């Protein structure tokens, strides 16, 4: 079975979005470099333009994620990525209720109404030896609290937002011990990889 990884861009003061869900200051690094990396899905950007240092990080994110677990809030906020996630992977949406008009044929979305543990189990079955990505702060927090996350990746952006949505709120099992980080210094971003110590 592959790893369960959560990864988000985060401000230096710990926020993954502004109070109005804005991410423009956090996602600048996806378009500030000379290396073009095509996204396999049709929802979202057609390509990222990143620095040389960030290129392998982004390629690993795209090639290594065989399934994704997200929350209903992120699904709604993105408009369901227009029916296709940018990573072109099966997406398991944790929700209390299936949104109107879904599920739809020929889309990669499965709606899971019995919790994050079930969603990760279903995603892991699909992913096999590849990674399951957990996206969205609330779902990441639930997965960390359930002891299901193997690795936390932070794309640390040199900006102070002052307020917003935090990556690591509501941790019921803290402290969560992490191994020493693997560090990649990009342009306007530092990529930090932390293995969760069990």
N, C-alpha and C positions, 0 to 999 in steps of 0.2 A: 504494500500500500504506500502511496506517495504521501508527501508532507501536506499538512494543512497550514497555509500561510495567510496572514493578513498584512496588507500593505496599503498605506495611505500617505499622501503628501500632507505635511504638517508644518505649521508655523513654529518658530522658535519658542513661542509661549504656549504651545500645545494644542492649537486649534486646527481642525481639518476643514472648516468652512466658516464663513462669516455668520453673524446672526440671521442673515437673510439667505443662507445657503450658498453664498457666493464663494467661488474657488479661483477667481481670476488671478489673484496674487500668488496662489499656491501652485498653479499649473503652468506658469510662465516657462518653466524649464523644459516643458514638452515641445516648445517651439522656438528655442533660442540657439540652435546649433546647426552645423552644416550636414549632419548625418541624417539622411531620410530613412525612416523605417516604416514600411507599409503596415497598416493594420488589416488583418484578414477579414474582419466583419464589415458590414456596411453601415451599422449604426455608430455614430460618432465620427471622429476625424478619419480621413482617408490615410493619413500618415502622421508620424511624429517627426519633428526636426530637432534633434538633440545634439549635445556635445559628444565628442569622441569618448569621453570618460563615461557618459551615461548610456551610450549605445548598447553595450553588452548587458547592462542592467535591464534596459527596456526589452531587448531581444529575449532575455531569460524570462521576463514577465509574460511575454506573448507566447513563446514556444513552450514554456514549462507548465502553463495553467491549462489543465484539461477539463476543468469544470469550475463553476463559480457559485458561491452562496452569497446572496444579497438580501437586504430587507425590502419590505414593501415601500417604505419611504423613498429609498434610492430608486427603485423601479418607477414609482410615480413621478419623482423629480426629473428623471431622464426621459419620461414619456415612453418607457419600455425600450429605449434606444432605437425607436423606429422599427422594432420587430427583430433586430439583429444586434447583439452585443459587439463592440469593436474587436474583442478577442476571438470572436466566432467560436465560442465554447458553450456547452449546455449551461444554463443558468437556473439555479434553484432559488426561488423567491420565498422567503419566510414571511408568512402573512397570517392574520386572523381570518381573513375572508378573501376569496378569489375575486379580483376586480371584474366589473362588468365587461363583457366582450371577450373574456379570456377563459380558458386557454384557446389559442388559435393554431390551426394546422400550419405546418411548415415554419414554425418559430421554435427557438431553442429553450423556451421558458416552461418550467415546471413549478407549480405553486404548492408550497408545503405548509399545511395548516397545523401540523403537530410538533412544531418547535425546531430550534436550530440544530439539536442533536440529530433529528431525523433528516434534516436537509443535508447536513454534512455526511451522514452515512450514505444517503442516496448519491450525493456528488462523488464521494470516494469510490463507490461501486462503479460509477461511470469512468472516473479518472484512472483507475488502475494504479500503475506505478508512477504516474505523473501527479503534479500538485493540484490541490484544491485551493482556490483563492477565496478568501472571505473579505467582502467589501462592505463598507459602511460602518460608521463607528458603533452604532447600537448593536448590530449583529456581531461585530468583532468583539465587543465587550461581553456579549452573551457567550460567545464561543470560548473566550479566555476564561470566563467564570466557570464554564463547564469542563475546563481542562482539555479542550480539543485542539488548541492551537500549538503547532510545533515550532513556528518561526514567526517573528514580528519584524516587518520591514518598514522603516520610516524613511520617507523622502523628505529630509529636513530642509526647509526653505528659510533663507535669511530674511524673515519679515516678522514683525510683531503685529498681530491682528487686534489684540486687546480684549476681544470678546468673540463669542461664537460657539461652535460645537466642538467639544473636546474629543480627542481620540480615546483617552483613557479614563473617562468618568465611570462611575457605577461599578467598580471592580469589587466584588464581594469576597474574593479569596486572596486579597493582597496581604502580604507582599507576594508578587509573582517574580521569581528569580530568573534572570536572563544570563546567558553566557556573554563573554567579551564580544564586542561587535566586530563584524567585518565591515570595512569602511571603503566607500568609493567616493572620491571628491569630484563632483561634476561642476558645471557652470551654473551658479545660482542655486545649487542644491547639493546636499551631501546625503548619499544613500547609506543607510545603516541597516545591517542585517543582525538580528538577535535571535539565537536559538533559545527556546524556553527550556529551562532546567527542570527536570522532573525529579 
